[in-house]
Amino acid sequence: MSDIFTWLINLKHRIMNIFLQMKGSKEKVLYLLKNYPSLRDSDTKLLATYWHNELNRNSKNISGFEVLEKMANGELTKSESIRRVRQKLQEDNPELRGELWAKRQALKEEIQQNIFKL
């Protein structure tokens, strides 16, 4: 069993009930970012955790094909919607930013300066 899968199973039991009671994706992403800092720097982990809870069943018992089918049928929240909500929440709430945020901002500044030099 992979580390990420074990991590998801352990996480599931703590957040499933709370997550299912929440209405919108903003509220759900906010909850995940506040309570699980490891999700702040990884959209992949954030998406996996979000969808795992959205599926509301044990991930061991669902095939990859079923997950893809649900994505194709619009039964799972779109990854871009989750990413945009995360981005806006971190923009407005510095305490929700991960450890890599400052590094990314510094790199952004460096790239912008290089572009202006061209």
C-alpha positions, 0 to 999 in steps of 0.5 A: 500500500502506498504512503499516500493511500495510507495517509488518505485512509487515516485522514478520511475518518477524521474529516468525513462527517464534517466534510459531508455537512459542508455546502460549497467548495469554498467552505470545504477547501477552507476546512482542509487548508486550516486543518491539514497544513500538508495540503497547502503546498500540494494541489495533488494532495488537496484534490485527492483528499477533496475527491476522496471525501466527495466520493463518500466511500472507501477508496479501496473499493472504487476502481480508477475507471469509476473515478474517471467516469464520475469525473467525466459525468460531472459528479466530482467537483472540477479540479480547476474549481478546487484549485481556484478556490485554494488560490483565492483563499491563500491570497486573502488569508496568509495563514493558509499559505504553505511553506513553498509560497514565499519561494514561489513569490520570489521566483515570480519576481525574478522571472518578471524582472528578467522579462522586463530586461528583454 
